[in-house]
């Protein structure tokens, strides 16, 4: 996967971000069950150039461990949350992954570092196109993005070994469960917009039955669904 060398000052900022995420993983371990990031996720976190995914006005804040606005009422998630969701997905190098909510493309880039193929659905065509162009410029060739209703997933490429949803749904979208492979993991925030939400992991057994686990409280923008 592509790698971008940074000036010493920016490289120090990126290392500081990684250190902050590592510390937060230790602090939240009693809730998440994950005391540390796996080596591959940690390497991806330290490699993906987050400053390329934020508006120029916020470039100086790109390596802070915080969410940032990206326009159209959307955000780039906090690095800790991106890393945690990626860790919970337990990706293998040959896995096919579905992301719902491309946004600026940062989470997709993280997934692309770890999986064989990433499909991502974004409801806003403007953001989808910008993310598509950004990821292409950065050399990510294993990501495909389309605009549409993320609730419906992307059935043409199912089943997926992992599905990540980067916006809060009021309930688990049934199409996503259908498109999840046996043994796969669905990682998503559940809850009403601007109210209490929980990050959930739902695993699908070989017989199609599911079991879910609540990880920790989160705050995400709402998942757009066309009824």
C-alpha positions as CSV (number, residue, x, y, z in Angstrom):
1,X,0.0,0.0,0.0
2,X,1.1,3.6,-0.6
3,X,3.3,5.4,2.0
4,X,3.8,9.1,2.2
5,X,6.9,10.5,3.9
6,X,6.2,13.5,6.1
7,X,8.3,16.5,7.2
8,X,9.8,15.8,10.7
9,X,7.2,18.1,12.4
10,X,4.2,16.3,10.8
11,X,5.8,12.9,11.5
12,X,6.1,13.8,15.2
13,X,2.4,14.9,15.1
14,X,1.4,11.5,13.6
15,X,3.4,9.6,16.2
16,X,1.7,11.7,18.9
17,X,-1.7,10.7,17.5
18,X,-0.7,7.0,17.5
19,X,0.6,7.3,21.1
20,X,-2.7,8.9,22.2
21,X,-4.7,6.2,20.6
22,X,-2.6,3.5,22.2
23,X,-3.1,5.1,25.6
24,X,-6.8,5.4,25.1
25,X,-7.0,1.7,24.1
26,X,-5.5,0.8,27.5
27,X,-7.8,3.2,29.3
28,X,-11.0,1.8,27.7
29,X,-9.9,-1.9,27.8
30,X,-12.4,-2.8,30.6
31,X,-15.3,-1.8,28.3
32,X,-13.9,-2.9,24.9
33,X,-12.1,-6.0,25.9
34,X,-9.2,-4.8,23.7
35,X,-6.2,-3.5,25.6
36,X,-4.0,-2.9,22.6
37,X,-4.2,-2.7,18.8
38,X,-3.0,-5.6,16.7
39,X,0.3,-5.0,14.8
40,X,-1.4,-4.6,11.4
41,X,-3.9,-2.1,12.7
42,X,-1.2,-0.1,14.6
43,X,0.9,0.0,11.4
44,X,-2.0,1.2,9.3
45,X,-2.8,3.9,11.8
46,X,0.8,5.2,11.7
47,X,0.9,5.0,7.9
48,X,-2.4,6.5,6.5
49,X,-1.8,10.3,6.0
50,X,-4.8,11.7,7.9
51,X,-3.9,15.3,6.9
52,X,-4.9,14.3,3.3
53,X,-8.4,13.6,4.4
54,X,-9.3,16.8,6.3
55,X,-10.2,20.2,4.8
56,X,-7.2,22.5,4.4
57,X,-8.4,24.8,7.1
58,X,-8.0,21.9,9.6
59,X,-4.8,20.4,8.3
60,X,-3.0,21.7,11.4
61,X,-5.3,19.6,13.5
62,X,-5.2,16.5,11.4
63,X,-3.2,14.4,13.9
64,X,-5.2,15.4,17.0
65,X,-7.1,12.5,18.5
66,X,-10.5,14.1,17.8
67,X,-13.2,14.2,15.2
68,X,-13.2,17.0,12.7
69,X,-15.8,18.5,10.3
70,X,-15.5,17.7,6.6
71,X,-18.5,19.6,5.3
72,X,-22.1,18.8,4.5
73,X,-22.7,18.1,8.2
74,X,-20.3,15.1,8.2
75,X,-17.2,14.4,10.2
76,X,-14.0,12.5,10.0
77,X,-14.1,10.2,13.1
78,X,-11.7,10.4,16.0
79,X,-8.6,8.3,15.2
80,X,-9.2,6.2,18.3
81,X,-12.7,5.2,17.1
82,X,-11.4,4.5,13.6
83,X,-8.7,2.3,15.0
84,X,-11.0,0.5,17.5
85,X,-13.7,-0.3,14.8
86,X,-10.9,-1.5,12.5
87,X,-9.6,-3.7,15.3
88,X,-13.0,-5.1,16.2
89,X,-13.5,-6.1,12.5
90,X,-10.6,-8.6,12.8
91,X,-9.6,-8.3,9.2
92,X,-7.5,-10.7,7.2
93,X,-5.5,-9.8,4.2
94,X,-7.8,-11.6,1.8
95,X,-11.1,-10.4,3.3
96,X,-13.7,-8.5,1.4
97,X,-15.1,-5.6,3.5
98,X,-18.1,-3.3,3.2
99,X,-18.1,0.2,4.6
100,X,-21.3,2.2,5.0
101,X,-20.6,5.9,5.1
102,X,-17.4,6.7,3.1
103,X,-17.2,10.4,4.2
104,X,-13.8,11.7,3.4
105,X,-12.4,8.2,2.8
106,X,-10.1,7.9,5.9
107,X,-11.7,4.8,7.3
108,X,-11.7,3.2,3.9
109,X,-8.0,3.8,3.6
110,X,-7.4,2.1,6.9
111,X,-9.5,-0.9,5.8
112,X,-7.6,-0.9,2.4
113,X,-4.3,-1.3,4.3
114,X,-5.6,-4.5,5.9
115,X,-8.1,-6.2,3.6
116,X,-8.1,-7.6,0.1
117,X,-11.0,-5.5,-1.2
118,X,-13.0,-2.7,0.2
119,X,-16.4,-1.6,-1.0
120,X,-17.8,1.7,0.4
121,X,-21.2,3.3,0.1
122,X,-21.7,7.1,0.6
123,X,-25.2,8.7,0.5
124,X,-23.8,12.1,-0.7
125,X,-22.5,12.0,-4.2
126,X,-20.3,15.0,-3.6
127,X,-18.4,13.3,-0.8
128,X,-18.3,10.0,-2.7
129,X,-16.6,11.6,-5.7
130,X,-14.2,13.5,-3.5
131,X,-13.2,10.4,-1.6
132,X,-12.9,8.4,-4.8
133,X,-10.5,11.0,-6.2
134,X,-8.5,11.3,-3.0
135,X,-8.0,7.6,-2.6
136,X,-6.9,7.3,-6.2
137,X,-4.4,10.1,-5.8
138,X,-3.0,8.3,-2.7
139,X,-2.6,5.1,-4.6
140,X,-5.3,3.0,-3.1
141,X,-6.4,0.6,-5.8
142,X,-8.4,-1.9,-3.8
143,X,-11.3,0.4,-2.9
144,X,-14.5,0.9,-4.8
145,X,-17.0,3.7,-3.9
146,X,-20.5,4.4,-5.0
147,X,-23.2,6.8,-3.8
148,X,-26.4,5.4,-2.6
149,X,-28.5,4.3,0.4
150,X,-26.1,2.6,2.8
151,X,-29.0,0.8,4.5
152,X,-29.3,-1.5,1.5
153,X,-25.6,-2.3,1.5
154,X,-24.0,-3.5,-1.7
155,X,-25.4,-6.9,-2.4
156,X,-23.5,-7.5,-5.7
157,X,-20.2,-8.1,-3.8
158,X,-21.6,-10.0,-0.8
159,X,-20.9,-11.9,1.3
160,X,-18.5,-9.7,3.4
161,X,-16.2,-11.0,6.1
162,X,-16.7,-7.6,7.8
163,X,-19.1,-4.7,7.6
164,X,-18.4,-1.3,9.2
165,X,-21.0,1.4,9.6
166,X,-19.7,4.9,10.3
167,X,-23.1,6.5,11.1
168,X,-25.6,5.7,13.8
169,X,-28.6,3.6,12.9
170,X,-31.7,3.3,15.1
171,X,-31.7,-0.5,14.4
172,X,-29.6,-3.0,12.6
173,X,-30.3,-2.8,8.9
174,X,-31.5,-6.3,7.9
175,X,-29.8,-6.1,4.4
176,X,-26.4,-5.8,6.1
177,X,-27.0,-8.9,8.2
178,X,-28.0,-10.8,5.0
179,X,-24.8,-9.7,3.3
180,X,-22.6,-10.6,6.2
181,X,-20.7,-13.9,5.7
182,X,-21.0,-16.7,8.3
183,X,-18.2,-16.0,10.8
184,X,-18.2,-12.3,9.8
185,X,-18.5,-9.3,12.0
186,X,-20.7,-6.2,11.7
187,X,-19.4,-3.2,13.6
188,X,-21.8,-0.3,14.0
189,X,-23.1,2.4,16.3
190,X,-26.8,2.0,17.3
191,X,-29.0,4.7,18.7
192,X,-31.1,7.8,17.9
193,X,-29.5,10.8,16.4
194,X,-27.8,13.1,18.9
195,X,-28.9,10.8,21.8
196,X,-27.3,7.9,23.6
197,X,-25.6,5.6,21.1
198,X,-23.6,2.4,21.6
199,X,-20.9,0.9,19.5
200,X,-21.9,-2.7,18.8
201,X,-20.3,-5.8,17.4
202,X,-22.6,-8.4,15.8
203,X,-21.2,-11.8,14.8
204,X,-22.9,-14.2,12.5
205,X,-22.6,-17.9,13.2
206,X,-22.4,-20.6,10.6
207,X,-26.1,-21.3,10.9
208,X,-27.0,-17.7,10.4
209,X,-27.8,-16.9,14.0
210,X,-26.2,-13.8,15.4
211,X,-24.9,-12.7,18.7
212,X,-24.2,-9.1,19.7
213,X,-22.0,-7.3,22.1
214,X,-22.1,-3.7,23.3
215,X,-18.7,-2.2,23.3
216,X,-18.9,1.4,24.6
217,X,-20.9,4.7,24.3
218,X,-20.2,6.7,21.1
219,X,-21.5,9.7,19.2
220,X,-22.0,9.5,15.4
221,X,-23.9,11.5,12.8
222,X,-27.1,9.7,11.8
223,X,-27.3,7.1,9.1
224,X,-29.3,8.5,6.2
225,X,-32.0,6.0,5.1
226,X,-34.4,6.6,2.2
227,X,-37.7,5.0,3.3
